[in-house]
Amino acid sequence: MGKLIDSAVAHFNSKEIRQLRVDEWDCTLYSKNLSLSEKSKWLKRANGDGTDYLVYAVIYGVTDEKGENVFDIGDKTKLKEHVDPEVVSMVANFVLDLSAKDESEREKN
């Protein structure tokens, strides 16, 4: 029997790119599955600011269908001050995969 870590890595690598239709922005956004390392970088960069953490999730976690980022760090202020916070939160929760109601639903993704 192989090592458990090999099974864990294989599971993570097999997860599909996720997509979210955002009617408010008339687009479909995509997000890869994030590692703890990526989430940790955003958390450190946010320096304890939960709003910044959500904005970094949007900036660095949202892509187009080709996997290209659709936002950059220059969009941070606009995302924080001039974009509907409910939509930003929804998109950030999608990126962070916080929308699943329970573990069984998460496993479907």
N, C-alpha and C positions, 0 to 999 in steps of 0.2 A: 504494500500500500504506500502511495506517495505521501509526501508531507502535506499537512493540512494547509500550510501557507500557499502551496501550489494550487490547491483547489480554490482558496480565497482569491488569489490573483486571477485565476482563470475566470471565476465568476465576475469579477469587476471588469475584466477586459471584454467579456461577452455582452455586457449591457449596451443597449442600443442608444443612439442619440435620441433625445426627447424633443418634442415640439409642442408649442403653445400658440394657439390662435389668439391674437390680441385685437379684438374688434375695434377698440377705442383708437388704435393706431393703424388700423386697416392693414395688418401684416401677420405673418406667422414667424415666430422666433424659435430658435433652436438652442439647445444646451447639451453639452456632453455631461457625462457623470463625473462629478468632482471628487478628487482625492482629499483626504484630511489635510495634506500639505498645502493644497491650493486654498482651502478654506482658512487655514491657519495664517497664510500670508495676508489675506484680506483682513482678517481680524486684527493682526498686528498693525497693519497699515491704518486701520480705522481707529486705533488707539483708544478702544473702549467706547467709541461712539457708535451706537446701534444703527443710526441712520446712515452713517458713512459705510458701515458694513453692508447694508442693503444696497447702497449705490454702487459699491465696488463689485458686488455680486452681479449687478446689471451690467456694469461696464466691462468686466473681465469674463463674465460667464455667458453672455448672450452672443449668439452667432447667427449668420445667415445660413441658408441651406448648404453652402459650400464650406462651412466651418470658419468663415472669416468674421472677426469681431465687427459688430455694427456700431458700437460706441467706443470712445477713447477717453482718456483721463480729462481731456479738454471739455467733455460734456458733463463733468461732475456738478458744477454749479447749476447748470440748466436743469439737470435731473433733480437736484435738491430743491430748487427754488421756483421752477417754472413748468414743471410737469406734474400732472395729477398724482398725488402721493399714494392714492389707492392703487393706481395702475403700476407705479414703480414697486410698491410692496408686493403686488401680485406677481410681477415678473421676477422679482428677487426671490420670492418664495418658490417659484417654479425652478429657478436656477439652483437654489439650495435644496430642492426636493423636499420642501416642508409641507406641500399640499396633500401628501398621502395621508389618509385618515388612520391607517394602522400598518403594521409590518406586512400583512398579507397583501395589501394594496401596493406597498412599495415594491414588493417582489415582482409584481406584474410589470413594472417599468424596467 
